[in-house]
Amino acid sequence: MATNTGKGYRQGPVKKRSQTENPNARTFIKRGEDGKFMAVSKKPFKGVRKE
């Protein structure tokens, strides 16, 4: 798991998770290791790989 540095970024990757962008709603969707949607955000998630 990534660790917070307190400086606006994270150190290391968030493993077993990914994110994809929904261009229609202009949101980012985070997926867990089982492929289910976990969370939605208007900004990209920090430290989570993009699909």
C-alpha positions as CSV (number, residue, x, y, z in Angstrom):
1,M,0.0,0.0,0.0
2,A,1.2,3.5,-0.6
3,T,2.0,5.8,2.3
4,N,1.1,9.4,2.6
5,T,4.0,11.8,2.9
6,G,2.1,14.9,4.0
7,K,3.5,16.9,1.1
8,G,0.6,16.4,-1.4
9,Y,1.7,13.1,-2.9
10,R,2.1,9.4,-2.0
11,Q,5.2,7.3,-1.8
12,G,4.9,4.0,-3.7
13,P,2.1,2.5,-5.8
14,V,-1.3,1.4,-4.6
15,K,-1.2,-2.3,-5.5
16,K,-4.0,-4.3,-7.0
17,R,-6.1,-1.3,-7.8
18,S,-6.6,0.7,-11.0
19,Q,-8.6,3.7,-12.2
20,T,-10.4,4.5,-15.4
21,E,-11.9,7.8,-16.7
22,N,-15.5,8.1,-17.6
23,P,-15.4,10.8,-20.4
24,N,-19.2,11.3,-20.4
25,A,-19.4,12.2,-16.7
26,R,-15.8,13.6,-16.5
27,T,-15.1,11.4,-13.5
28,F,-12.5,8.8,-12.5
29,I,-13.6,5.5,-11.2
30,K,-11.4,3.4,-8.9
31,R,-11.6,-0.5,-9.2
32,G,-10.5,-3.0,-6.5
33,E,-8.6,-6.2,-7.1
34,D,-11.9,-8.1,-7.8
35,G,-12.8,-5.6,-10.6
36,K,-15.7,-4.0,-8.7
37,F,-16.0,-0.2,-8.5
38,M,-14.9,1.3,-5.2
39,A,-15.1,5.0,-5.5
40,V,-15.7,7.9,-7.9
41,S,-13.8,11.3,-8.0
42,K,-13.7,14.3,-10.2
43,K,-9.9,14.3,-9.9
44,P,-7.5,11.4,-10.6
45,F,-6.7,9.2,-7.6
46,K,-3.2,9.6,-6.3
47,G,-0.9,6.6,-6.7
48,V,-3.4,4.4,-8.5
49,R,-2.5,3.1,-11.9
50,K,-4.6,4.1,-14.9
51,E,-6.1,1.5,-17.2
